[in-house]
Amino acid sequence: MEMLYNISVWILPLMLAIILHEIAHGWAALYFGDPTAKQAGRLTLNPIKHIDRTGTIILPALLVLLKSPVVFGYAKPVPVDFSSLNPLRLGTFCVALAGPATNFLLAIIAGFLLPHQQNEWIIDNITNMLVINCVLMLFNLIPLPPLDGGRVVAAIFTRTPQIWFAKYDRAGMAILFMLLLLPGFFGFNLASKILETPVLWTVTQILLLTGNDLAMLK
């Protein structure tokens, strides 16, 4: 029963965080002239449309088995035709930031909801919603392709971001998997060192902003 309880208080905030993250990318792309995500039926809350076999199932399970200090997952990325965005660089910048911005908003909402709950199951879900969204926001802002931070860098410093994506996304993904998986093989907490301090600081600031403090987190 304890395992089922733990699953129930993590799966809901995790799915909400990663699904809304991707939907935000799709809506931002649509605003700047690219209807690809809408035409693919990805602007929906239906989780089946967003599940990625590797990112939503295999990767989190593998990280747990390897006892990684950071358990991470992602939904199927929404399709975006960056060449259709108008203006290109501003559109790319806003599409990239839409996902992390949504996670930040969800974390703020969780902070405001937290002190008004009495039910333990609801409190645990909201607490995990706060933490998960801070982790996803900061992780995706790492300036490494294909993460959103890498796309922001490309939008700022390159004239043709989509060419930059095609050139560096695959290498960035390899580096990303190494950062996540190596701790489990060699026993050092590289991913944790990168994220632990900024996540704790962000969670603390959101709790303070919403009238709470760290004592409310278990």
C-alpha positions in Angstrom: 0.0 0.0 0.0 2.9 2.4 0.7 4.2 1.9 -2.8 0.8 2.6 -4.3 0.5 5.7 -2.2 3.9 7.0 -3.2 3.1 6.4 -6.9 -0.2 8.2 -6.5 1.4 11.3 -5.0 4.1 11.5 -7.6 2.5 10.4 -10.9 -0.3 13.1 -11.0 2.0 16.1 -10.5 4.6 14.7 -12.8 2.2 14.0 -15.6 0.6 17.4 -15.2 4.0 19.2 -15.2 5.4 17.5 -18.3 2.1 17.6 -20.3 1.5 21.3 -19.7 5.1 22.0 -20.4 4.8 20.5 -23.9 1.3 22.0 -24.6 2.8 25.5 -23.7 5.5 24.9 -26.4 2.8 24.1 -28.9 0.6 27.1 -28.1 3.5 29.4 -28.3 4.5 28.0 -31.7 0.9 28.4 -32.9 1.0 32.1 -31.8 4.1 32.7 -33.9 2.7 31.0 -37.0 3.4 27.3 -36.7 0.3 25.1 -36.5 2.3 21.8 -36.5 1.5 20.8 -32.9 -2.2 21.7 -33.3 -2.4 19.7 -36.5 -0.8 16.7 -34.8 -3.4 16.8 -32.0 -0.9 17.7 -29.4 -2.7 20.7 -27.8 -4.6 18.4 -25.6 -4.5 17.2 -21.9 -5.0 13.6 -23.1 -1.9 11.9 -21.6 -1.8 9.2 -24.3 -1.0 11.8 -26.8 2.1 12.9 -24.8 3.6 9.7 -23.5 7.1 9.0 -24.9 8.3 5.4 -24.4 11.9 6.5 -23.7 11.3 9.7 -21.8 8.2 8.9 -19.8 8.8 5.2 -19.1 12.2 3.8 -19.8 14.4 6.7 -18.6 12.8 7.3 -15.2 12.7 3.5 -14.5 16.4 3.2 -15.5 17.4 6.2 -13.3 15.6 4.6 -10.3 17.3 1.2 -11.0 20.7 3.0 -11.1 19.9 4.9 -7.9 20.5 8.2 -9.7 20.3 11.3 -7.4 18.0 12.9 -10.0 15.0 11.0 -11.4 13.9 12.8 -14.5 11.3 12.2 -17.3 9.8 14.0 -20.2 6.8 13.8 -22.4 7.0 13.4 -26.2 8.3 16.7 -27.5 5.6 18.6 -29.5 6.6 19.0 -33.1 7.6 22.5 -34.0 8.6 23.7 -37.4 11.0 26.5 -36.3 11.4 27.8 -39.9 7.7 28.7 -39.9 8.0 31.0 -36.8 7.6 34.7 -37.6 9.8 36.4 -36.5 12.1 33.5 -36.4 14.5 34.4 -33.5 11.8 36.0 -31.2 9.5 33.1 -32.0 12.2 30.5 -31.2 13.0 32.3 -28.0 9.4 32.5 -26.8 8.6 28.9 -27.8 11.7 27.6 -25.9 10.8 29.6 -22.8 7.1 28.7 -22.8 7.7 25.3 -21.2 9.9 26.4 -18.3 7.6 29.4 -17.8 4.6 27.1 -17.4 6.5 25.0 -14.9 7.3 28.2 -12.9 3.6 29.2 -13.0 2.6 25.7 -11.8 5.1 25.9 -8.9 3.7 29.3 -7.9 0.2 27.9 -7.9 1.3 25.0 -5.8 2.8 27.4 -3.3 -0.4 29.3 -3.0 -2.5 26.1 -2.6 -0.2 24.4 -0.1 -1.3 26.2 3.2 -5.0 25.8 2.5 -5.1 22.0 2.5 -5.7 19.6 5.3 -5.8 16.2 3.6 -2.4 14.5 3.7 -2.7 13.0 0.2 -3.6 16.4 -1.3 -0.7 18.1 0.6 1.8 15.5 -0.7 0.6 16.0 -4.3 0.8 19.7 -4.1 4.2 19.6 -2.4 5.5 17.3 -5.1 3.9 19.5 -7.7 6.0 22.4 -6.3 9.3 20.5 -6.3 8.8 18.7 -9.7 8.0 21.9 -11.5 11.1 23.6 -10.0 13.2 20.7 -11.1 11.8 20.6 -14.6 12.1 24.3 -15.0 15.7 24.5 -14.0 16.7 21.3 -15.7 15.2 22.5 -19.0 17.0 25.9 -18.7 20.4 24.3 -18.8 22.0 25.8 -21.9 22.5 22.5 -23.7 20.7 21.4 -26.8 18.1 19.9 -27.1 16.9 21.4 -23.8 15.0 24.6 -23.8 18.0 26.5 -22.5 20.0 25.4 -25.5 17.2 26.7 -27.8 17.2 30.1 -26.0 21.0 30.4 -26.5 20.5 29.6 -30.2 17.7 32.2 -30.6 19.9 34.8 -29.0 23.3 34.1 -30.6 22.5 32.5 -34.0 20.7 33.8 -37.1 19.3 30.4 -38.1 18.5 28.5 -34.9 17.0 25.5 -36.7 20.3 24.8 -38.4 22.0 25.0 -35.0 19.5 22.5 -33.6 20.1 20.0 -36.4 23.9 20.3 -35.9 24.1 20.0 -32.1 20.9 18.4 -30.8 22.1 14.8 -31.1 25.4 15.5 -29.3 23.6 17.4 -26.6 21.3 14.5 -26.0 24.3 12.2 -25.6 25.8 14.6 -23.0 22.5 14.9 -21.3 22.1 11.1 -20.8 25.7 10.9 -19.5 24.9 13.5 -16.9 21.8 11.6 -15.8 23.1 8.1 -15.9 26.8 8.3 -14.9 26.1 8.9 -11.2 24.5 5.5 -11.0 27.5 3.7 -12.5 30.3 5.6 -10.8 28.8 6.8 -7.5 29.3 10.5 -7.9 26.3 12.9 -7.9 27.1 15.2 -10.8 23.5 15.8 -11.8 22.6 16.4 -8.2 25.4 18.9 -7.8 24.2 20.8 -10.8 20.5 21.0 -9.7 20.4 20.6 -5.9 21.3 24.1 -4.9 19.3 26.1 -7.5 16.3 23.9 -6.9 16.4 24.3 -3.2 16.9 28.1 -3.6 13.9 28.3 -6.1 11.6 26.3 -3.9 12.5 28.4 -0.9 11.9 31.7 -2.8 8.5 30.4 -4.0 7.5 29.3 -0.5 8.5 32.7 0.9 6.7 34.5 -2.0 3.5 32.6 -1.3 3.6 33.0 2.5 5.1 29.7 3.4 8.5 28.4 4.5 10.6 25.2 4.1 9.1 23.7 7.3 6.0 22.9 5.2 8.0 20.5 3.0 8.5 17.0 4.4 
